[in-house]
Amino acid sequence: MTTLTYHRILPNLKEGSKYFDKANTVSVEIFEKQLSFLSKHYNILSIKDFLFYLNNSRKLEPRSILLTFDDGSVDCYNYAFPILKKYNLPAIVFLATGYIGTDKVFWWDKIKTWLRQTDRKEITLRLNGKSRKICLKTETDRIKAYGLFDEYMKQPKTNPDTFLNELKFILGVDNYKLERSAMNWEEVKEMQNFGISFGAHTVNHVNLARLDYENALLEIKESKEIIEDKLGERVKIFAYPYGGENDFLPIHVKIMRDLGFEAAFSSIEESIEIKNPFKLGRIHISGYKNLFIFKVKLTNFYPKLIRCVNLTKQLIAK
């Protein structure tokens, strides 16, 4: 089986500075085409179906797919949810609970908004111990700058708060008001009533590998308990924020076992193989203009291709 992961579903996927993060965004139009195709040709699983398969080693129907959404962005409710309802499809949304029902803004939304609003044409910023001049004259420049900041923010050694405060000051955008990033609990409950399931994704969307044991435990435990308290259902699944090979550790798996989780998803692009239910792979979906690449990602061949590409990169780096 294959698990697909989405982040942002937005009305338009235009060239230019409106949406910097195309790697994590799918347009409403393309998303509907993808779900229409899946509804006709694949078996879309609920989390109940998946956990029954996981816990009982049962064989799934051919072409089984699990749909997942990370973070709990408000556009998941505004744009993804109506299409899921239209095709009557189940899905799982992993919530960063510290943002749900608040005016807090995800760091990537902050950076994208600041880059749209700043009047700076060039800035100088220290990244990885080196001073860098970053051009912001054109929309293309700003898209490149966002990619650079995004990569830097995801590095384990980065102090997110320090970097964001410095970037905000340098861009001169202190007084701009930001719109909320995440859903509120009423929207979450409406989705739950339709049949959408919810899993934990830490409280503050933190890289667990950056935290000591006590803080990692707190992030995982509190996110689980908050969702259970708000929705009245036991939370059995988790998704690691960022989810790369170096973004979670064996100690985090032990924490989840101890807390009663039954499975956890990474962002490592591979098909589901139940060797380790706490390191389940997912295939990342972003804004393709046609269905061809999407269909390729649904094949068993695609994860093998990704492994070959990553191995080649490692060999070249040596």
N, C-alpha and C positions, 0 to 999 in steps of 0.2 A: 504494500500500500504506500501511498504518498501523502505527506502532509504539506499543504501550501501555507505560506505566511504572507499576510498583507500588513501594511502599516497605514498608509494614507489613501483615501478615496476622495477625489476632488472633482469639481464640475468641469474644469478645463485643464489640460496639460499643455500649456503654451510655451513657446520659446520665450526666453527672457526672464525677468527678475520676479515675476509673480510667484513662481514655484521653483526654488533653487534645487530642492532635493528630489530630482526625478528618479533617483535610484530607489526611493522608498514610496513613490507615488504612482497610483493608477488613476486614469480619468474615469469618470462615471460611465461614459460611453463604452470604453474598452472593458471595464469591469462587468457591465451587463452582458457584453458579448461573451466574456469568459464564463460567466455563470450560466448563460443560456446553453453554451456548448457542454459544460459539465453536467447540467441537468438532463441532457439528452443521452449522454454517452458514458457517464460515470455514476457510481454508487456513492453518494455523499453521506458520510457517517455522522451520527451524533456522538457526543462524548460518552454517553451511556453505551452505545454500540462498541466504541473503541476500547473502553475500559473492560468490557466483557470479553472482548477478543484478547486483550492484554493479559488479563488475570486468569483466563481459562485456556489459553493457548489454542483457541479455536481458529479455524481457517475462515478468512474473510472472503466475501464475494470478489471476483475479479474486478479490477479497475476501481478499487475502493479509494476514496479521497477524504481527507480531513481538512476542513477550512479553518484557519486560525487568523486572528487579528491581534497585533500587539499594541499595548499602551493604553487603549481606551480613549483615543482621540474623539472629539466631538463630531468630526466628519464621519466616523464609523456609524454613529446614530443618524446623522443627517442624510448621508448618501449611500452607505453600504447597506444599512438595515432595510430601507424600502425595496432594494433589489433582492435581498435575501428573502423578504416576505413575498415578493412577486413570484419567485420560483419555488417558494416553500422549502427552503434549504436550511439545515442546521449549521451552526458554526460555534466556535469558541473564541471568546475575547479575553485576553490577558490584561488585567487592570493594574496599573501603577496607582495604588489606592490613595496616596498622598495628594494626587491631583484631582481625583474624582469628587465632584461636588464643590470645587473650590475655583478661585480665580487664578490659581498658579499656572505658570506657562512653562511648557517643556523647553529645555535649553535650545533645541534645534529650531523651535518656533521663534525664540528670542533672537537668535542669530540671523535667521532669514528676515525677520521684521526689521531689525537694525540695519541690515545691508540694503533693504529697500528704501529706508528712510534717511540714511546718512547723506550729507552733502560733501563728504570727504572724497577727494579724487585719488588720494594715495595715503597709506598709513605705514608706520614702521612698528613692528611688533616682534617680541622675542619669543621664538618657538624652538623647543628642543635645544635650548642653550645658545641659540644663534639669533642675531638681529636680522629681520627680513623686511624688505620693502615690498608692500603689497599694493598693486594697482587696482583702483576701483572706478576707473573712468567710464567703462562701458558695462552693459548688462552681462556680457560674456566674462569680463573681468570679475564681476561680483559673483557669478556662478562658480568660477574657479576658486575664488576666495572662500566661498561657503564650503566647497569640497575640502579645502585645506584645513579650515577650522573644524569641520566635522571629523576628519581623520585625527586631528590633534586631540579633540575632546574624548575620543574613544581609547586613547592610549592609557594603559594602567598607571603611569606615573604622573599624569596630568591632574592638577587640582582644579576641578571644574569651577568652583565658586570664584577662586582667584582669577582664573583666566577670563571668565564672563565679566567680572567687574572691570578688569583692565580693558577688555575689548569694548565694552559699553562706553567707558570714559574716552577711549581713543577715537571711537566713531562719533562721539558727541551727541548721543541720543538719550541722555539721562531722563528727559521729561516726557518721552513718548509712552503713551498708554498701550498696553498689549491686550489683545482679546484672549479669552480663556481658551485653553488647549483641549481640555478633557470634557467628557460627558458629566452630567450630574446623576445623582442616584435615581431620580425619577425616570430618566431616560434609560438607565441600566435596567431598572425593574420592568419597564415596558418591553424591552428586548427579552428579558427573562420570561415574561408572560407568553411571548410568542414561541419560546423554545430555544433561544440562544443561551449557551452555557458560558460560565465565567471562571477564569483561573487567576492565580496570583502571579504578580510580576514585580515584586518588592513594593515598598511604600514609595520610595523616592526615585525609582528607576536608576538605581546605582549599579556600578560594576562591582559585583560581589568580590572579585579578586583583589580589589583595593581595600577591603574592609578587614578588620580583625574579627575573631570568632564571635565575640559578643554582639558587635554591630550587625554582622551578617545574619546571625540568629534573629535579631530584632527585626530586621528588614523582611525576612522571609515569614516569620511567625506573625507579625502584626498585619502584614498584607493578607494573609490567610484568614485571620480572625476578623478583620474589618469586613471582608466580603461575606463571611459566614453570618456575621451579626446583621448586616444590611439586607441580605437576600434570604436568610433562613435556610440555607442549604450548605452541606459540607463541601468544602473545596478540596478537590483531589489532585489537581494538576497545577503545574507551575511552568513558567517560561523564563529562562535566564535573560535579563537585560543584556543587550549586545550579543550574547550567546555564542561567541567564538571559542575556539579551543582553549584560549588563555583567560577567558572571562568567568570561569567557574572552576572549582577545585573539588577533590574527593570529600573534603570536610563539608562542603555544601550539600552534597548528595546524602551524607550521613544525617545532616540536620533535617533534610526533607523526609527521609525515612522515619526519623524519630518523631516528626510532627504529623505523620500519617498521610503524607502525599503518596500517590500511587504511580505518578509519572512526571517527568520534566522534559521540556523541549529546549533544544539548543537552536542556534542559527546555522549549524553546520549542514551544508547542502548534501543530503543523502536520503535515500528511501528508508522507511521504517524497518529496522531489524531489531527484534526484541532481545538483543544480547544484554543491553543495559537500559532498563526503562527510564532511567534518569539522565540519559544522554541521547534522546531521540532527535533525529535529524528532521529538518524542514527545508522545503524548496522555496526560495525567495521569489516573489512576484512583483514586478514593477511595470512601468508604463510602455508596453509594446504597442506599436501602431497597428499591428495585425495579429492574428492568432497563431502564426507559424511558430514563433519562438515559444509561446505559451504551450503549444502542443508538444514541442520538443521537451520542455521541462517536465511534462507529465510522463515521459517514457522512463523505463528502467535504465536506458542508456545514459541519460543526462547525469546522474550522480557519478557514474564511472568516468564520464568526460571531465567533470569537475575535479575528481581525484587526480586524474592524469595531468590536468593543467596545473594544479597546486604542486604536484610532485616535480613537474618541470621547472616551475618557478623556484622551488627549493634547491634544485640541482644547479640552476643558473646562478643563484645567490652565492653558492659555495665557490 
